[in-house]
Amino acid sequence: MNSVLVGVAGICFVAQLVMLYGRYIQDAPRISLVTGAGYALFWAYLAVTEFFELEFATVGLVVLLLILLPLTVVSVRRQRRDNRTRSA
């Protein structure tokens, strides 16, 4: 067990949950909430697989990242579009 990696993943998981709650309170778009929840799931998955030293962790992390990265791109594009619309 890599205790440093488990600790970092645990801290990032908690931080992601706090950010997700903040976005929820501010009525963020659903895609932003889904993306934040996905990243929280990623950090939790990383912490659990490292804690229990599971061998299939790499495949699961790659699958999660392949799902989350397009969501992040869509979320960022929407945020930019909304910022342009508000400033105009």
C-alpha positions in Angstrom: 0.0 0.0 0.0 1.3 3.4 -1.0 0.2 5.5 2.0 1.1 8.8 0.3 -1.0 8.1 -2.7 -3.9 6.9 -0.5 -3.6 10.1 1.5 -3.5 12.4 -1.5 -6.4 10.6 -3.1 -8.4 10.8 0.1 -7.7 14.5 0.5 -8.6 15.2 -3.2 -11.8 13.2 -2.7 -12.9 15.3 0.2 -11.9 18.5 -1.6 -13.8 17.4 -4.7 -16.9 16.8 -2.6 -16.7 20.2 -1.0 -16.3 21.8 -4.4 -19.3 19.8 -5.7 -21.4 20.9 -2.8 -20.4 24.5 -3.5 -21.4 24.2 -7.2 -24.7 22.6 -6.1 -25.5 25.5 -3.8 -24.8 28.0 -6.6 -27.1 26.1 -9.0 -24.4 25.1 -11.4 -25.4 23.3 -14.7 -26.0 19.6 -14.4 -23.1 18.8 -16.6 -20.8 20.6 -14.2 -22.3 18.6 -11.3 -21.9 15.3 -13.2 -18.3 16.1 -14.0 -17.5 17.0 -10.4 -19.2 13.8 -9.2 -17.2 11.8 -11.7 -13.9 13.2 -10.4 -15.0 12.5 -6.9 -15.6 8.9 -7.9 -12.2 8.9 -9.6 -10.4 9.9 -6.4 -12.4 7.5 -4.3 -11.7 4.7 -6.7 -8.0 5.5 -6.7 -7.9 5.6 -2.9 -9.7 2.3 -2.5 -7.7 0.4 -5.1 -4.4 1.6 -3.7 -5.5 0.9 -0.1 -6.4 -2.7 -0.9 -3.7 -3.0 -3.5 -6.0 -4.2 -6.2 -4.4 -5.2 -9.6 -7.2 -4.0 -11.9 -6.9 -0.4 -10.8 -5.2 0.8 -13.9 -8.0 -0.4 -16.3 -10.7 1.2 -14.1 -8.8 4.5 -13.8 -8.3 4.7 -17.6 -12.0 4.0 -18.2 -13.0 6.7 -15.7 -10.6 9.2 -17.2 -11.9 8.4 -20.8 -15.4 9.2 -19.6 -14.5 12.3 -17.5 -12.2 14.1 -19.9 -14.9 14.7 -22.6 -17.3 15.8 -19.9 -14.7 18.3 -18.7 -14.2 19.6 -22.2 -18.0 20.1 -22.7 -18.3 21.7 -19.3 -15.4 24.2 -20.0 -16.9 25.1 -23.4 -20.3 25.8 -21.9 -18.7 27.9 -19.1 -16.8 29.9 -21.7 -20.0 30.4 -23.8 -22.0 31.5 -20.8 -19.2 33.9 -19.8 -19.2 35.4 -23.3 -23.0 35.7 -23.3 -23.0 37.5 -19.9 -20.3 40.0 -20.9 -22.0 40.9 -24.1 
